[in-house]
Every structure is written in structure tokens, then in C-alpha cells.
Amino acid sequence: MKKLLLFLALVTGARAEYELRDGDTLAFIGDSITAARGYTKIVEHYTLMRFPDRKVRFVNAGQGGDTAFGCLERLDRDVFSKGATVVTVAFGINDIGWGTKADDEHKQRYLDGIRTIVTRCKEKKVRAIICSPAILHQDPDEGETGYLQKMTDEGMALAKSLGAETIDLQRGMRAIQRKIVESNKNKKPEDSDIRMHTSDGIHLDDLGQTAMAYAMLKGLGAPEDVSSAVIDAKALQGGSSQNCQVSDVGAVDGGIKFTRLDQALPLNLGPFTHFQFRWVPLADGLNRYMTTISGLPDGDYEIRADGKLLGKESASSLARGVNIGSMTTNGWEPGGTWDVQSCIVKELVDARDKLWMAGVLQQRHFPGPSPITDSVERQDNALVDLQRVAAKPRPYEFTITRAPK
């Protein structure tokens, strides 16, 4: 897992700090994979949970069938007019006609599109991040040396030469794809293959969208560590905690209790996400929400947060540190209060996405003034405020007590 995380950081071009700043508006421009509103919502959700004090807005500017050159006619409408300060650009597969037009003429048109996007963004003082597109359903080695990867490598090199940033989503996703391919080779005959794509081999399913979100987040500089609470059970005091405050440490029922207030919270996407942790390294790559307790007598201990049982760990495991970001005794229900908060934020992100789509349909397909535009904008602002309230960290009361034998 550590090798995979290191490789993903290298290939995506992870930054030292998270790219999205207070006051930013990020527009995602791309084709149908962006328009599907999968990875884009995860990036929004993550940012809310991990940077609750930053006011960042998100705009989906995906359009099915679009290309790097074709999007130029809608940059003003879908990106600049929305107040974007940052734009991620993910094109490629339509530029070569799903592989049927993989030739020098179409490659040059793609490169001309990338050059113009970067140039126009610089004129508007918008930070452009040129990405390679999502991977295809194919052998990873073939994809690594295929026309699409080579073409978009040229696009990213061109973007860098013009002063833009880049994220190599293809290689980031391909690292995850290799794990899945290897697992499929060793599966039982009666088991279905794990896939990242729908039946056409182009569009992403939920797992593929999660993998794309992960690769983009790492490319944006998303850190692994949420926070780390360190407690000495013998001395009944907090230690060198990071990104959180530990208070009210005391003894209880052969164990310890304490209050924890974090600066940020981990990303949880609901119960089905747990099935994807095996493939997309969310837990170790984005969600290290650590609890370390030294000085407990040998034995097993129950971990509770706000009275809810999260699980059981040994004294030695707790002394090494346990990631409790997604810990739960029931995979169909959220674990700690922070998990519940994240699930609530996810629902609000989904609600805002539905509201946005209603506004887009009205704007693009009904001529003349829109009777709902002002209302959509007001409701969107209200949902954004509600998201930030729901994501705000709050104190959690922890008890670590002897597990019954």
C-alpha cells in the first residue's frame, strides 16, 4: 500500500499544499465523464470536510461529446462567466474519436485547444490545470504506451511550457487499475470481474469515478493526514497531537476518556464506499484520522465516540496508532459522529448538484428570461452555507474501556 501511495503521488504531480484557496471558484471542464458529475462531487465533498474554513465554490462545466478545441466556444459561458479562479481541464478521448481518429491531424487540433485554453485562462487570470483524461477499459500496459496517453503527455508538456499546472489522471488511475486486473486474474470462476467502466469501456462506473476523484485530489495536493490525537493513559494527559485539541483527559472503567476537537474531518461517502477502499486507497491516502493511546495495560479495548461503539482494538494497536476515520461495527451505518457529518454533507452536495442541473437545463434549453434563475441562485447559496455548517468540526467525547471477555 505504501508503494502504491508513493507512486500515485509521483505520477499525479501532487503539490506541497492543497491547490484550492479561500475564495476560489473551481470549474471542472470536460466531456461526458465530467458531465456525469461523479468525481467532481467527491472533490467538492472532500474540500468541505478537510478545509471547512475555506470558502470554495464549485462549477461543473462538463458537456458530453466535447473536445479540447470544441470547448473554446463555451469557455465564456461555462467558466469565465461563473467567476472561476481555477479550472481543471480533462479532454482527450473524444478528440481522437474514441480511437478512430488517432492521427496527427486530430492530435494537433487537441494541442491547439490546450494552447488556447491556457492562453485565455492566463488573460482572465484563471489558474488552468491541464489533466490527462480518464483511463479506458484496457490492459494497463497497452494504455501506458497507447496513443491517448502519448497525446495527452504532449498536451501536459505544452501546458507546463506555457506556465500552467498539470495532473496526470491516467497514470494515477492506472495504478489502481493494475491492482484490479491482478485481482481479476486470481478470482474464482463464479465471481464477476471488478470493473471501473460501464459496458462501453469508455465511461466510468462509481468505482471509476471514485478512482478519478482520488487521482485528482492527490494531484491537487490533498494531504494524507486529517489529524492525530495522542494521549498518555498513565499520565492522563494529551501528547503531541496534530490538527486537533485533546482536553478533559481522565480515567474511566479501567480505561480512559477524553474530548477531541479537530480542525478538519475525514471524507466518508456512505456505506458502499467501504467496498471501494480495497481498490482506491482513501483510508491511507486521504483519511488518516489517527488515535494513539500509550500506557494502557495489555488487553482489548472498546472505542466509543459520543457513546457509540466504533470497534475494538488491542492495547498494542492503540499504542501504535489506529486510523478511526471510517471505523464502524456495522458497515451499513456510519461510525463516529464525524462519519455521520460527512454523510450529511454528501447528501447536501448531491442536493446542490441536482439544483445546479435544473438551472443548467433551464438556461440552455428554454429561450428567453428564466423564471427560476434567481430562485436557483438563492437556493444554491443557502445550500452552500448549510454544507459548511454541516462540515464544521465539533467536540467529540471518547471513551476507551476494557472490552468484555
Order of alpha helices (4+ residues) and beta strands (2+ residues): alpha-beta-alpha-alpha-beta-alpha-beta-alpha-beta-alpha-alpha-beta-alpha-alpha-beta-beta-beta-beta-alpha-beta-beta-beta-alpha-beta-alpha-alpha-beta
